Amino acid sequence: MDASLHVRLDDTMKKTLQARAKGQHRTPGEQIRRYLEIAMIAEDNPDLPFSFIEGILEARAEVEAGLTEDLHWTVE
C-alpha cells in the first residue's frame, strides 16, 4: 500500500527537483522516491560510492526487465 507523506521544500530545492525530474523523464514524486532509495542505501552502506549504488540499481532494473542472460561457467 502506498502512503502519502507531505514534505515542505524551499523554492530553490523545488525548482531543482522539478528540473532534474524532467531531465530523467520522471515525475517529481518519482524523482523524490529515487533520491530516497539512493539515500537510504548510501546511509546503510557509507563506503559505497554514489556511482556504484546507481550501477546496482540499474542492474537490478535490467534483471527485472528480463534484459539479462544466465551466465554458465566452470572452473577446470
Phi and psi restraints in degrees (range 20) as a CNS / XPLOR table:
assign (resid 1 and name C) (resid 2 and name N)
       (resid 2 and name CA) (resid 2 and name C) 1.0 -80.2 20.0 2
assign (resid 2 and name N) (resid 2 and name CA)
       (resid 2 and name C) (resid 3 and name N) 1.0 141.1 20.0 2
assign (resid 2 and name C) (resid 3 and name N)
       (resid 3 and name CA) (resid 3 and name C) 1.0 -120.1 20.0 2
assign (resid 3 and name N) (resid 3 and name CA)
       (resid 3 and name C) (resid 4 and name N) 1.0 150.9 20.0 2
assign (resid 3 and name C) (resid 4 and name N)
       (resid 4 and name CA) (resid 4 and name C) 1.0 -94.5 20.0 2
assign (resid 4 and name N) (resid 4 and name CA)
       (resid 4 and name C) (resid 5 and name N) 1.0 146.7 20.0 2
assign (resid 4 and name C) (resid 5 and name N)
       (resid 5 and name CA) (resid 5 and name C) 1.0 -143.2 20.0 2
assign (resid 5 and name N) (resid 5 and name CA)
       (resid 5 and name C) (resid 6 and name N) 1.0 126.6 20.0 2
assign (resid 5 and name C) (resid 6 and name N)
       (resid 6 and name CA) (resid 6 and name C) 1.0 -98.9 20.0 2
assign (resid 6 and name N) (resid 6 and name CA)
       (resid 6 and name C) (resid 7 and name N) 1.0 129.6 20.0 2
assign (resid 6 and name C) (resid 7 and name N)
       (resid 7 and name CA) (resid 7 and name C) 1.0 -129.6 20.0 2
assign (resid 7 and name N) (resid 7 and name CA)
       (resid 7 and name C) (resid 8 and name N) 1.0 134.5 20.0 2
assign (resid 7 and name C) (resid 8 and name N)
       (resid 8 and name CA) (resid 8 and name C) 1.0 -88.9 20.0 2
assign (resid 8 and name N) (resid 8 and name CA)
       (resid 8 and name C) (resid 9 and name N) 1.0 131.7 20.0 2
assign (resid 8 and name C) (resid 9 and name N)
       (resid 9 and name CA) (resid 9 and name C) 1.0 -122.4 20.0 2
assign (resid 9 and name N) (resid 9 and name CA)
       (resid 9 and name C) (resid 10 and name N) 1.0 142.5 20.0 2
assign (resid 9 and name C) (resid 10 and name N)
       (resid 10 and name CA) (resid 10 and name C) 1.0 -71.6 20.0 2
assign (resid 10 and name N) (resid 10 and name CA)
       (resid 10 and name C) (resid 11 and name N) 1.0 164.3 20.0 2
assign (resid 10 and name C) (resid 11 and name N)
       (resid 11 and name CA) (resid 11 and name C) 1.0 -59.3 20.0 2
assign (resid 11 and name N) (resid 11 and name CA)
       (resid 11 and name C) (resid 12 and name N) 1.0 -39.8 20.0 2
assign (resid 11 and name C) (resid 12 and name N)
       (resid 12 and name CA) (resid 12 and name C) 1.0 -64.8 20.0 2
assign (resid 12 and name N) (resid 12 and name CA)
       (resid 12 and name C) (resid 13 and name N) 1.0 -45.1 20.0 2
assign (resid 12 and name C) (resid 13 and name N)
       (resid 13 and name CA) (resid 13 and name C) 1.0 -64.7 20.0 2
assign (resid 13 and name N) (resid 13 and name CA)
       (resid 13 and name C) (resid 14 and name N) 1.0 -39.8 20.0 2
assign (resid 13 and name C) (resid 14 and name N)
       (resid 14 and name CA) (resid 14 and name C) 1.0 -63.5 20.0 2
assign (resid 14 and name N) (resid 14 and name CA)
       (resid 14 and name C) (resid 15 and name N) 1.0 -44.3 20.0 2
assign (resid 14 and name C) (resid 15 and name N)
       (resid 15 and name CA) (resid 15 and name C) 1.0 -65.1 20.0 2
assign (resid 15 and name N) (resid 15 and name CA)
       (resid 15 and name C) (resid 16 and name N) 1.0 -40.7 20.0 2
assign (resid 15 and name C) (resid 16 and name N)
       (resid 16 and name CA) (resid 16 and name C) 1.0 -63.1 20.0 2
assign (resid 16 and name N) (resid 16 and name CA)
       (resid 16 and name C) (resid 17 and name N) 1.0 -45.2 20.0 2
assign (resid 16 and name C) (resid 17 and name N)
       (resid 17 and name CA) (resid 17 and name C) 1.0 -60.1 20.0 2
assign (resid 17 and name N) (resid 17 and name CA)
       (resid 17 and name C) (resid 18 and name N) 1.0 -45.8 20.0 2
assign (resid 17 and name C) (resid 18 and name N)
       (resid 18 and name CA) (resid 18 and name C) 1.0 -63.2 20.0 2
assign (resid 18 and name N) (resid 18 and name CA)
       (resid 18 and name C) (resid 19 and name N) 1.0 -40.5 20.0 2
assign (resid 18 and name C) (resid 19 and name N)
       (resid 19 and name CA) (resid 19 and name C) 1.0 -65.8 20.0 2
assign (resid 19 and name N) (resid 19 and name CA)
       (resid 19 and name C) (resid 20 and name N) 1.0 -44.5 20.0 2
assign (resid 19 and name C) (resid 20 and name N)
       (resid 20 and name CA) (resid 20 and name C) 1.0 -67.8 20.0 2
assign (resid 20 and name N) (resid 20 and name CA)
       (resid 20 and name C) (resid 21 and name N) 1.0 -37.3 20.0 2
assign (resid 20 and name C) (resid 21 and name N)
       (resid 21 and name CA) (resid 21 and name C) 1.0 -62.0 20.0 2
assign (resid 21 and name N) (resid 21 and name CA)
       (resid 21 and name C) (resid 22 and name N) 1.0 -44.7 20.0 2
assign (resid 21 and name C) (resid 22 and name N)
       (resid 22 and name CA) (resid 22 and name C) 1.0 -61.8 20.0 2
assign (resid 22 and name N) (resid 22 and name CA)
       (resid 22 and name C) (resid 23 and name N) 1.0 -42.6 20.0 2
assign (resid 22 and name C) (resid 23 and name N)
       (resid 23 and name CA) (resid 23 and name C) 1.0 -64.2 20.0 2
assign (resid 23 and name N) (resid 23 and name CA)
       (resid 23 and name C) (resid 24 and name N) 1.0 -26.1 20.0 2
assign (resid 23 and name C) (resid 24 and name N)
       (resid 24 and name CA) (resid 24 and name C) 1.0 -100.2 20.0 2
assign (resid 24 and name N) (resid 24 and name CA)
       (resid 24 and name C) (resid 25 and name N) 1.0 7.1 20.0 2
assign (resid 24 and name C) (resid 25 and name N)
       (resid 25 and name CA) (resid 25 and name C) 1.0 57.5 20.0 2
assign (resid 25 and name N) (resid 25 and name CA)
       (resid 25 and name C) (resid 26 and name N) 1.0 43.6 20.0 2
assign (resid 25 and name C) (resid 26 and name N)
       (resid 26 and name CA) (resid 26 and name C) 1.0 -125.3 20.0 2
assign (resid 26 and name N) (resid 26 and name CA)
       (resid 26 and name C) (resid 27 and name N) 1.0 159.7 20.0 2
assign (resid 26 and name C) (resid 27 and name N)
       (resid 27 and name CA) (resid 27 and name C) 1.0 -77.7 20.0 2
assign (resid 27 and name N) (resid 27 and name CA)
       (resid 27 and name C) (resid 28 and name N) 1.0 160.2 20.0 2
assign (resid 27 and name C) (resid 28 and name N)
       (resid 28 and name CA) (resid 28 and name C) 1.0 -56.0 20.0 2
assign (resid 28 and name N) (resid 28 and name CA)
       (resid 28 and name C) (resid 29 and name N) 1.0 -38.0 20.0 2
assign (resid 28 and name C) (resid 29 and name N)
       (resid 29 and name CA) (resid 29 and name C) 1.0 -63.0 20.0 2
assign (resid 29 and name N) (resid 29 and name CA)
       (resid 29 and name C) (resid 30 and name N) 1.0 -42.6 20.0 2
assign (resid 29 and name C) (resid 30 and name N)
       (resid 30 and name CA) (resid 30 and name C) 1.0 -64.3 20.0 2
assign (resid 30 and name N) (resid 30 and name CA)
       (resid 30 and name C) (resid 31 and name N) 1.0 -37.7 20.0 2
assign (resid 30 and name C) (resid 31 and name N)
       (resid 31 and name CA) (resid 31 and name C) 1.0 -65.4 20.0 2
assign (resid 31 and name N) (resid 31 and name CA)
       (resid 31 and name C) (resid 32 and name N) 1.0 -41.1 20.0 2
assign (resid 31 and name C) (resid 32 and name N)
       (resid 32 and name CA) (resid 32 and name C) 1.0 -62.4 20.0 2
assign (resid 32 and name N) (resid 32 and name CA)
       (resid 32 and name C) (resid 33 and name N) 1.0 -44.2 20.0 2
assign (resid 32 and name C) (resid 33 and name N)
       (resid 33 and name CA) (resid 33 and name C) 1.0 -61.2 20.0 2
assign (resid 33 and name N) (resid 33 and name CA)
       (resid 33 and name C) (resid 34 and name N) 1.0 -38.7 20.0 2
assign (resid 33 and name C) (resid 34 and name N)
       (resid 34 and name CA) (resid 34 and name C) 1.0 -63.4 20.0 2
assign (resid 34 and name N) (resid 34 and name CA)
       (resid 34 and name C) (resid 35 and name N) 1.0 -47.2 20.0 2
assign (resid 34 and name C) (resid 35 and name N)
       (resid 35 and name CA) (resid 35 and name C) 1.0 -62.2 20.0 2
assign (resid 35 and name N) (resid 35 and name CA)
       (resid 35 and name C) (resid 36 and name N) 1.0 -40.5 20.0 2
assign (resid 35 and name C) (resid 36 and name N)
       (resid 36 and name CA) (resid 36 and name C) 1.0 -65.0 20.0 2
assign (resid 36 and name N) (resid 36 and name CA)
       (resid 36 and name C) (resid 37 and name N) 1.0 -41.6 20.0 2
assign (resid 36 and name C) (resid 37 and name N)
       (resid 37 and name CA) (resid 37 and name C) 1.0 -60.5 20.0 2
assign (resid 37 and name N) (resid 37 and name CA)
       (resid 37 and name C) (resid 38 and name N) 1.0 -47.7 20.0 2
assign (resid 37 and name C) (resid 38 and name N)
       (resid 38 and name CA) (resid 38 and name C) 1.0 -63.8 20.0 2
assign (resid 38 and name N) (resid 38 and name CA)
       (resid 38 and name C) (resid 39 and name N) 1.0 -43.2 20.0 2
assign (resid 38 and name C) (resid 39 and name N)
       (resid 39 and name CA) (resid 39 and name C) 1.0 -62.7 20.0 2
assign (resid 39 and name N) (resid 39 and name CA)
       (resid 39 and name C) (resid 40 and name N) 1.0 -41.0 20.0 2
assign (resid 39 and name C) (resid 40 and name N)
       (resid 40 and name CA) (resid 40 and name C) 1.0 -67.7 20.0 2
assign (resid 40 and name N) (resid 40 and name CA)
       (resid 40 and name C) (resid 41 and name N) 1.0 -39.8 20.0 2
assign (resid 40 and name C) (resid 41 and name N)
       (resid 41 and name CA) (resid 41 and name C) 1.0 -64.8 20.0 2
assign (resid 41 and name N) (resid 41 and name CA)
       (resid 41 and name C) (resid 42 and name N) 1.0 -43.9 20.0 2
assign (resid 41 and name C) (resid 42 and name N)
       (resid 42 and name CA) (resid 42 and name C) 1.0 -63.6 20.0 2
assign (resid 42 and name N) (resid 42 and name CA)
       (resid 42 and name C) (resid 43 and name N) 1.0 -38.8 20.0 2
assign (resid 42 and name C) (resid 43 and name N)
       (resid 43 and name CA) (resid 43 and name C) 1.0 -65.5 20.0 2
assign (resid 43 and name N) (resid 43 and name CA)
       (resid 43 and name C) (resid 44 and name N) 1.0 -38.1 20.0 2
assign (resid 43 and name C) (resid 44 and name N)
       (resid 44 and name CA) (resid 44 and name C) 1.0 -76.0 20.0 2
assign (resid 44 and name N) (resid 44 and name CA)
       (resid 44 and name C) (resid 45 and name N) 1.0 -22.1 20.0 2
assign (resid 44 and name C) (resid 45 and name N)
       (resid 45 and name CA) (resid 45 and name C) 1.0 -134.3 20.0 2
assign (resid 45 and name N) (resid 45 and name CA)
       (resid 45 and name C) (resid 46 and name N) 1.0 69.7 20.0 2
assign (resid 45 and name C) (resid 46 and name N)
       (resid 46 and name CA) (resid 46 and name C) 1.0 -63.4 20.0 2
assign (resid 46 and name N) (resid 46 and name CA)
       (resid 46 and name C) (resid 47 and name N) 1.0 -15.8 20.0 2
assign (resid 46 and name C) (resid 47 and name N)
       (resid 47 and name CA) (resid 47 and name C) 1.0 -85.7 20.0 2
assign (resid 47 and name N) (resid 47 and name CA)
       (resid 47 and name C) (resid 48 and name N) 1.0 -9.8 20.0 2
assign (resid 47 and name C) (resid 48 and name N)
       (resid 48 and name CA) (resid 48 and name C) 1.0 -84.9 20.0 2
assign (resid 48 and name N) (resid 48 and name CA)
       (resid 48 and name C) (resid 49 and name N) 1.0 131.2 20.0 2
assign (resid 48 and name C) (resid 49 and name N)
       (resid 49 and name CA) (resid 49 and name C) 1.0 -71.5 20.0 2
assign (resid 49 and name N) (resid 49 and name CA)
       (resid 49 and name C) (resid 50 and name N) 1.0 154.9 20.0 2
assign (resid 49 and name C) (resid 50 and name N)
       (resid 50 and name CA) (resid 50 and name C) 1.0 -54.5 20.0 2
assign (resid 50 and name N) (resid 50 and name CA)
       (resid 50 and name C) (resid 51 and name N) 1.0 -44.9 20.0 2
assign (resid 50 and name C) (resid 51 and name N)
       (resid 51 and name CA) (resid 51 and name C) 1.0 -62.3 20.0 2
assign (resid 51 and name N) (resid 51 and name CA)
       (resid 51 and name C) (resid 52 and name N) 1.0 -32.7 20.0 2
assign (resid 51 and name C) (resid 52 and name N)
       (resid 52 and name CA) (resid 52 and name C) 1.0 -68.7 20.0 2
assign (resid 52 and name N) (resid 52 and name CA)
       (resid 52 and name C) (resid 53 and name N) 1.0 -43.0 20.0 2
assign (resid 52 and name C) (resid 53 and name N)
       (resid 53 and name CA) (resid 53 and name C) 1.0 -61.7 20.0 2
assign (resid 53 and name N) (resid 53 and name CA)
       (resid 53 and name C) (resid 54 and name N) 1.0 -44.8 20.0 2
assign (resid 53 and name C) (resid 54 and name N)
       (resid 54 and name CA) (resid 54 and name C) 1.0 -60.4 20.0 2
assign (resid 54 and name N) (resid 54 and name CA)
       (resid 54 and name C) (resid 55 and name N) 1.0 -40.5 20.0 2
assign (resid 54 and name C) (resid 55 and name N)
       (resid 55 and name CA) (resid 55 and name C) 1.0 -62.9 20.0 2
assign (resid 55 and name N) (resid 55 and name CA)
       (resid 55 and name C) (resid 56 and name N) 1.0 -40.7 20.0 2
assign (resid 55 and name C) (resid 56 and name N)
       (resid 56 and name CA) (resid 56 and name C) 1.0 -62.5 20.0 2
assign (resid 56 and name N) (resid 56 and name CA)
       (resid 56 and name C) (resid 57 and name N) 1.0 -46.1 20.0 2
assign (resid 56 and name C) (resid 57 and name N)
       (resid 57 and name CA) (resid 57 and name C) 1.0 -64.6 20.0 2
assign (resid 57 and name N) (resid 57 and name CA)
       (resid 57 and name C) (resid 58 and name N) 1.0 -38.9 20.0 2
assign (resid 57 and name C) (resid 58 and name N)
       (resid 58 and name CA) (resid 58 and name C) 1.0 -65.7 20.0 2
assign (resid 58 and name N) (resid 58 and name CA)
       (resid 58 and name C) (resid 59 and name N) 1.0 -43.0 20.0 2
assign (resid 58 and name C) (resid 59 and name N)
       (resid 59 and name CA) (resid 59 and name C) 1.0 -63.6 20.0 2
assign (resid 59 and name N) (resid 59 and name CA)
       (resid 59 and name C) (resid 60 and name N) 1.0 -41.0 20.0 2
assign (resid 59 and name C) (resid 60 and name N)
       (resid 60 and name CA) (resid 60 and name C) 1.0 -61.7 20.0 2
assign (resid 60 and name N) (resid 60 and name CA)
       (resid 60 and name C) (resid 61 and name N) 1.0 -40.7 20.0 2
assign (resid 60 and name C) (resid 61 and name N)
       (resid 61 and name CA) (resid 61 and name C) 1.0 -64.8 20.0 2
assign (resid 61 and name N) (resid 61 and name CA)
       (resid 61 and name C) (resid 62 and name N) 1.0 -37.4 20.0 2
assign (resid 61 and name C) (resid 62 and name N)
       (resid 62 and name CA) (resid 62 and name C) 1.0 -65.4 20.0 2
assign (resid 62 and name N) (resid 62 and name CA)
       (resid 62 and name C) (resid 63 and name N) 1.0 -40.2 20.0 2
assign (resid 62 and name C) (resid 63 and name N)
       (resid 63 and name CA) (resid 63 and name C) 1.0 -63.3 20.0 2
assign (resid 63 and name N) (resid 63 and name CA)
       (resid 63 and name C) (resid 64 and name N) 1.0 -46.4 20.0 2
assign (resid 63 and name C) (resid 64 and name N)
       (resid 64 and name CA) (resid 64 and name C) 1.0 -62.9 20.0 2
assign (resid 64 and name N) (resid 64 and name CA)
       (resid 64 and name C) (resid 65 and name N) 1.0 -29.4 20.0 2
assign (resid 64 and name C) (resid 65 and name N)
       (resid 65 and name CA) (resid 65 and name C) 1.0 -85.8 20.0 2
assign (resid 65 and name N) (resid 65 and name CA)
       (resid 65 and name C) (resid 66 and name N) 1.0 -2.2 20.0 2
assign (resid 65 and name C) (resid 66 and name N)
       (resid 66 and name CA) (resid 66 and name C) 1.0 75.9 20.0 2
assign (resid 66 and name N) (resid 66 and name CA)
       (resid 66 and name C) (resid 67 and name N) 1.0 27.0 20.0 2
assign (resid 66 and name C) (resid 67 and name N)
       (resid 67 and name CA) (resid 67 and name C) 1.0 -94.5 20.0 2
assign (resid 67 and name N) (resid 67 and name CA)
       (resid 67 and name C) (resid 68 and name N) 1.0 9.9 20.0 2
assign (resid 67 and name C) (resid 68 and name N)
       (resid 68 and name CA) (resid 68 and name C) 1.0 -113.6 20.0 2
assign (resid 68 and name N) (resid 68 and name CA)
       (resid 68 and name C) (resid 69 and name N) 1.0 160.9 20.0 2
assign (resid 68 and name C) (resid 69 and name N)
       (resid 69 and name CA) (resid 69 and name C) 1.0 -118.9 20.0 2
assign (resid 69 and name N) (resid 69 and name CA)
       (resid 69 and name C) (resid 70 and name N) 1.0 149.1 20.0 2
assign (resid 69 and name C) (resid 70 and name N)
       (resid 70 and name CA) (resid 70 and name C) 1.0 -65.2 20.0 2
assign (resid 70 and name N) (resid 70 and name CA)
       (resid 70 and name C) (resid 71 and name N) 1.0 140.5 20.0 2
assign (resid 70 and name C) (resid 71 and name N)
       (resid 71 and name CA) (resid 71 and name C) 1.0 -105.9 20.0 2
assign (resid 71 and name N) (resid 71 and name CA)
       (resid 71 and name C) (resid 72 and name N) 1.0 119.4 20.0 2
assign (resid 71 and name C) (resid 72 and name N)
       (resid 72 and name CA) (resid 72 and name C) 1.0 -112.1 20.0 2
assign (resid 72 and name N) (resid 72 and name CA)
       (resid 72 and name C) (resid 73 and name N) 1.0 117.5 20.0 2
assign (resid 72 and name C) (resid 73 and name N)
       (resid 73 and name CA) (resid 73 and name C) 1.0 -145.2 20.0 2
assign (resid 73 and name N) (resid 73 and name CA)
       (resid 73 and name C) (resid 74 and name N) 1.0 153.7 20.0 2
assign (resid 73 and name C) (resid 74 and name N)
       (resid 74 and name CA) (resid 74 and name C) 1.0 -134.4 20.0 2
assign (resid 74 and name N) (resid 74 and name CA)
       (resid 74 and name C) (resid 75 and name N) 1.0 161.5 20.0 2
assign (resid 74 and name C) (resid 75 and name N)
       (resid 75 and name CA) (resid 75 and name C) 1.0 -109.2 20.0 2
assign (resid 75 and name N) (resid 75 and name CA)
       (resid 75 and name C) (resid 76 and name N) 1.0 127.6 20.0 2
